Amino acid sequence: MHSEPLPLGELAPDAVAPEGGEGTSTGGIASQVVRVFAENRLAIVGALVIVGMVLFCFVGPLFYSTNQTSTQNALLFSTQNSPPSRAHLLGTDQSGFDVLGRIMYGGQVSLEVGFAAAALATIVGVLFGAISGFFGGWVDAFMMRVVDVLLSVPLLFLVIVLAVIFQPSLTILILVIGFTAWLVPARLVRGETLSLRVREYVLAVRVMGGSNIRIVLRHIIPNTIGTIIVNATFQVADAILLLAALGFIGLGVPAPKTDWGSMLADGVNSALNGYWWQIYPAGIAIVLVVVAFNFVGDALRDAFEVRLQRR
């Protein structure tokens, strides 16, 4: 059973030094979090994979330049469904596009949607949950019923419905995934806020005449930063998976753009015809990135545990 999370702005009771001494500062807690994270080898591997994949997708095309926008030009310099060779390290697909370059190109879309949708979901969820938990009463009851209703609908089904209603584009996909993924952070932050709003420092700000907005933005939300960071990490992985699912069923970004899910769908059809090299790269990329973010998220969750902070 986990003990209550320690707000970053407060000292643990047993960390308070005797009179004339020095207590554990926020900087000391932060250094402990970094140390505990660094002790997790899987987290380090995950972080390296994430950094490597970002460099591969966004810097790689500068060194491995391929055409990924025009099918006609692609067919001028390559043939369809060519196996891996020196000219095309991972072969070409049914449109003549270089698969390795396509992985980079699709990875840019997948990572952009993943990070942007996670940021949007985190911002909306944190504000919604903090307001709900802070005001309590009928405001909290009403806002949480809204969350409960939306959580009762299967997430993938809700995303598919929204993606069908609005014509898919990069911006629309970010908004659709972001505005369907804010529910979990809202519930988490609301739970933290219910305990934080009765803390002494919050009551002191109220007595000094501090506004509700100031209390929420300057005192409540900063003290839930551990929960926010951990959840945001998982949100990126979930957003990439949701985009892959949408791309797999044909609701991803429109051509000539692509994403890993759309590549996976095309690769499945091609693999049935014996072109195996078109399915594995996209699938491996999705698995690597999602698992890497999960490793990092698990390590961050452990690092923010109170018992580990006091080691």
Secondary structure per residue as TSV (DSSP state, phi and psi in degrees):
chain	resnum	aa	ss	phi	psi
A	1	M	-	360.0	125.3
A	2	H	-	-81.5	143.8
A	3	S	-	-79.9	169.4
A	4	E	-	-64.9	132.5
A	5	P	-	-58.9	143.9
A	6	L	-	-90.9	117.0
A	7	P	-	-57.4	141.8
A	8	L	T	-66.5	-20.6
A	9	G	T	-87.8	-1.1
A	10	E	S	-117.9	161.0
A	11	L	-	-99.5	145.5
A	12	A	-	-68.1	145.1
A	13	P	G	-53.4	-39.3
A	14	D	G	-86.8	1.9
A	15	A	G	-98.5	-5.8
A	16	V	-	-74.8	125.1
A	17	A	-	-79.5	156.9
A	18	P	-	-64.7	168.7
A	19	E	T	-56.7	131.8
A	20	G	T	91.4	-10.1
A	21	G	S	-98.0	-169.7
A	22	E	-	-118.9	135.2
A	23	G	-	-89.0	178.2
A	24	T	-	-77.0	119.6
A	25	S	-	-89.4	170.4
A	26	T	H	-61.5	-35.5
A	27	G	H	-63.5	-36.8
A	28	G	H	-66.2	-39.6
A	29	I	H	-64.2	-42.2
A	30	A	H	-62.2	-40.3
A	31	S	H	-66.4	-34.8
A	32	Q	H	-66.9	-39.4
A	33	V	H	-61.5	-44.8
A	34	V	H	-63.9	-40.6
A	35	R	H	-65.8	-44.2
A	36	V	H	-64.6	-39.3
A	37	F	H	-62.3	-43.0
A	38	A	H	-66.6	-22.0
A	39	E	H	-75.9	-15.9
A	40	N	-	-88.6	106.2
A	41	R	H	-66.3	-37.0
A	42	L	H	-63.7	-36.3
A	43	A	H	-65.6	-40.0
A	44	I	H	-63.6	-43.8
A	45	V	H	-61.6	-43.3
A	46	G	H	-60.7	-43.9
A	47	A	H	-63.1	-40.5
A	48	L	H	-65.1	-38.5
A	49	V	H	-64.1	-42.5
A	50	I	H	-63.8	-47.9
A	51	V	H	-62.0	-43.4
A	52	G	H	-62.5	-39.7
A	53	M	H	-69.8	-37.3
A	54	V	H	-63.1	-45.2
A	55	L	H	-64.4	-41.2
A	56	F	H	-60.1	-43.6
A	57	C	H	-78.9	-37.2
A	58	F	H	-101.0	-28.1
A	59	V	T	-100.7	-30.0
A	60	G	H	-52.3	-44.8
A	61	P	H	-60.2	-19.4
A	62	L	H	-70.7	-25.6
A	63	F	H	-105.8	-24.3
A	64	Y	S	-124.0	80.7
A	65	S	-	-83.0	125.7
A	66	T	-	-139.1	157.1
A	67	N	-	-83.2	126.3
A	68	Q	-	-130.5	16.3
A	69	T	S	-122.5	-22.5
A	70	S	-	-124.9	117.7
A	71	T	H	-65.5	-38.2
A	72	Q	H	-62.9	-45.2
A	73	N	H	-67.2	-34.9
A	74	A	H	-63.2	-40.2
A	75	L	H	-73.2	-18.6
A	76	L	H	-71.1	-31.4
A	77	F	H	-110.2	-2.1
A	78	S	S	-154.9	169.3
A	79	T	-	-109.1	161.7
A	80	Q	T	-72.5	143.2
A	81	N	T	54.9	38.6
A	82	S	-	-77.6	137.7
A	83	P	-	-71.1	166.2
A	84	P	S	-54.8	137.8
A	85	S	-	-155.1	-178.9
A	86	R	S	-64.3	-37.2
A	87	A	S	-69.9	-36.7
A	88	H	S	-134.2	100.0
A	89	L	T	-58.8	-33.6
A	90	L	T	-114.6	18.2
A	91	G	-	79.9	-171.3
A	92	T	B	-124.2	162.3
A	93	D	-	-98.4	-168.4
A	94	Q	T	-69.4	-15.2
A	95	S	T	-100.4	0.6
A	96	G	S	88.8	3.3
A	97	F	-	-76.1	141.5
A	98	D	B	-66.5	125.8
A	99	V	H	-67.5	-40.1
A	100	L	H	-62.7	-44.9
A	101	G	H	-65.4	-32.4
A	102	R	H	-68.1	-35.8
A	103	I	H	-62.2	-42.8
A	104	M	H	-63.7	-46.4
A	105	Y	H	-64.3	-46.4
A	106	G	H	-68.7	-31.1
A	107	G	H	-66.5	-33.4
A	108	Q	H	-59.6	-45.5
A	109	V	H	-66.1	-46.3
A	110	S	H	-62.1	-44.1
A	111	L	H	-71.0	-38.6
A	112	E	H	-62.3	-46.3
A	113	V	H	-64.7	-41.5
A	114	G	H	-60.5	-50.7
A	115	F	H	-68.9	-44.1
A	116	A	H	-68.4	-43.6
A	117	A	H	-65.4	-39.0
A	118	A	H	-65.1	-40.7
A	119	A	H	-63.9	-43.6
A	120	L	H	-63.6	-46.5
A	121	A	H	-62.8	-39.0
A	122	T	H	-67.2	-45.2
A	123	I	H	-62.6	-49.0
A	124	V	H	-64.2	-45.6
A	125	G	H	-64.5	-41.6
A	126	V	H	-64.7	-47.4
A	127	L	H	-64.2	-43.2
A	128	F	H	-63.3	-47.5
A	129	G	H	-67.4	-39.5
A	130	A	H	-66.1	-42.5
A	131	I	H	-65.1	-44.1
A	132	S	H	-61.2	-48.8
A	133	G	H	-70.2	-34.1
A	134	F	H	-70.5	-44.8
A	135	F	H	-80.9	-31.8
A	136	G	-	61.1	-160.9
A	137	G	H	58.8	-141.7
A	138	W	H	-69.7	-27.8
A	139	V	H	-64.1	-47.4
A	140	D	H	-63.4	-43.0
A	141	A	H	-61.5	-45.5
A	142	F	H	-66.0	-46.8
A	143	M	H	-65.2	-37.1
A	144	M	H	-72.6	-28.6
A	145	R	H	-68.0	-34.6
A	146	V	H	-61.7	-44.4
A	147	V	H	-63.8	-42.6
A	148	D	H	-61.9	-41.6
A	149	V	H	-62.6	-45.5
A	150	L	H	-69.0	-34.8
A	151	L	H	-69.6	-22.5
A	152	S	T	-73.0	-16.5
A	153	V	S	-92.0	128.6
A	154	P	-	-53.4	130.1
A	155	L	H	-59.6	-46.7
A	156	L	H	-62.3	-39.5
A	157	F	H	-62.7	-43.2
A	158	L	H	-63.4	-42.1
A	159	V	H	-64.4	-41.4
A	160	I	H	-63.2	-43.8
A	161	V	H	-59.8	-47.3
A	162	L	H	-65.4	-37.9
A	163	A	H	-67.5	-30.3
A	164	V	H	-75.7	-39.8
A	165	I	H	-64.9	-45.9
A	166	F	S	-102.2	130.8
A	167	Q	-	-61.0	123.8
A	168	P	-	-59.3	134.1
A	169	S	-	-152.6	172.3
A	170	L	H	-59.4	-46.0
A	171	T	H	-66.3	-44.4
A	172	I	H	-63.1	-41.2
A	173	L	H	-64.4	-39.5
A	174	I	H	-62.3	-45.4
A	175	L	H	-66.3	-43.3
A	176	V	H	-63.3	-49.6
A	177	I	H	-67.6	-41.0
A	178	G	H	-64.0	-42.9
A	179	F	T	-82.3	1.0
A	180	T	T	-110.0	-7.2
A	181	A	S	-107.2	1.7
A	182	W	-	-81.2	-8.2
A	183	L	H	-66.5	-42.8
A	184	V	H	-65.8	-50.0
A	185	P	H	-61.0	-30.7
A	186	A	H	-63.3	-43.6
A	187	R	H	-66.7	-40.7
A	188	L	H	-65.6	-47.8
A	189	V	H	-68.2	-35.8
A	190	R	H	-60.7	-42.8
A	191	G	H	-62.6	-41.1
A	192	E	H	-66.3	-39.2
A	193	T	H	-66.1	-34.6
A	194	L	H	-58.9	-33.5
A	195	S	H	-87.4	-31.0
A	196	L	H	-75.4	-30.3
A	197	R	T	-67.6	-16.1
A	198	V	T	-104.1	9.0
A	199	R	S	-71.1	158.4
A	200	E	H	-61.4	-40.7
A	201	Y	H	-67.9	-30.7
A	202	V	H	-70.7	-44.0
A	203	L	H	-62.0	-36.6
A	204	A	H	-65.0	-41.4
A	205	V	H	-63.4	-38.9
A	206	R	H	-62.5	-45.2
A	207	V	H	-61.8	-34.7
A	208	M	T	-79.5	0.9
A	209	G	T	90.9	14.7
A	210	G	-	-66.7	140.8
A	211	S	-	-74.5	160.9
A	212	N	H	-62.5	-38.2
A	213	I	H	-62.7	-42.8
A	214	R	H	-63.5	-42.4
A	215	I	H	-62.3	-44.5
A	216	V	I	-66.5	-47.0
A	217	L	I	-78.7	-32.5
A	218	R	I	-100.5	-20.1
A	219	H	I	-125.5	-40.3
A	220	I	I	-76.4	-58.5
A	221	I	G	-62.0	-45.2
A	222	P	G	-58.6	-29.8
A	223	N	G	-84.1	0.6
A	224	T	G	-109.8	16.3
A	225	I	H	-61.2	-33.5
A	226	G	H	-62.1	-48.6
A	227	T	H	-61.6	-40.3
A	228	I	H	-64.4	-47.0
A	229	I	H	-63.9	-44.9
A	230	V	H	-61.8	-47.2
A	231	N	H	-65.9	-37.3
A	232	A	H	-61.4	-35.8
A	233	T	H	-62.7	-45.2
A	234	F	H	-68.6	-30.2
A	235	Q	H	-63.4	-36.9
A	236	V	H	-62.6	-46.5
A	237	A	H	-61.4	-43.4
A	238	D	H	-64.5	-39.3
A	239	A	H	-65.4	-39.7
A	240	I	H	-64.3	-40.4
A	241	L	H	-66.3	-41.2
A	242	L	H	-63.9	-42.0
A	243	L	H	-63.9	-39.8
A	244	A	H	-62.5	-40.0
A	245	A	H	-64.7	-42.7
A	246	L	H	-65.2	-42.4
A	247	G	H	-64.4	-35.2
A	248	F	H	-65.6	-32.3
A	249	I	T	-97.2	11.2
A	250	G	T	89.3	15.3
A	251	L	-	-112.5	22.8
A	252	G	S	-82.4	-162.1
A	253	V	S	-65.8	143.8
A	254	P	-	-70.7	152.3
A	255	A	T	-63.1	151.6
A	256	P	T	-82.1	-2.6
A	257	K	-	-65.8	162.4
A	258	T	-	-151.8	169.0
A	259	D	-	-140.2	172.5
A	260	W	H	-63.3	-34.0
A	261	G	H	-65.3	-42.6
A	262	S	H	-65.3	-39.2
A	263	M	H	-64.3	-37.8
A	264	L	H	-65.1	-40.4
A	265	A	H	-63.7	-44.9
A	266	D	H	-64.8	-36.5
A	267	G	H	-67.3	-33.9
A	268	V	H	-61.6	-45.5
A	269	N	H	-63.9	-39.1
A	270	S	H	-72.9	-35.4
A	271	A	H	-62.9	-31.6
A	272	L	T	-65.4	-22.7
A	273	N	T	-96.6	8.1
A	274	G	T	97.9	0.4
A	275	Y	-	-92.2	71.6
A	276	W	G	-64.2	-27.2
A	277	W	G	-69.6	-7.1
A	278	Q	G	-91.8	-8.7
A	279	I	T	-106.5	-35.3
A	280	Y	H	-69.3	-43.4
A	281	P	H	-57.3	-47.4
A	282	A	H	-65.9	-40.9
A	283	G	H	-64.1	-42.8
A	284	I	H	-64.4	-39.7
A	285	A	H	-62.1	-44.3
A	286	I	H	-62.5	-47.8
A	287	V	H	-62.5	-45.2
A	288	L	H	-60.0	-47.8
A	289	V	H	-68.7	-44.3
A	290	V	H	-64.9	-45.1
A	291	V	H	-64.3	-38.4
A	292	A	H	-62.3	-44.5
A	293	F	H	-65.9	-35.5
A	294	N	H	-66.7	-39.6
A	295	F	H	-61.0	-45.7
A	296	V	H	-64.5	-41.9
A	297	G	H	-63.6	-41.7
A	298	D	H	-62.6	-41.4
A	299	A	H	-67.2	-40.5
A	300	L	H	-64.0	-39.3
A	301	R	H	-61.9	-42.9
A	302	D	H	-66.5	-38.7
A	303	A	H	-66.1	-28.7
A	304	F	T	-90.0	0.2
A	305	E	S	-68.4	141.8
A	306	V	H	-62.4	-42.0
A	307	R	H	-63.8	-32.6
A	308	L	H	-77.7	-31.4
A	309	Q	H	-65.6	-27.2
A	310	R	T	-93.9	5.0
A	311	R	-	-65.1	360.0
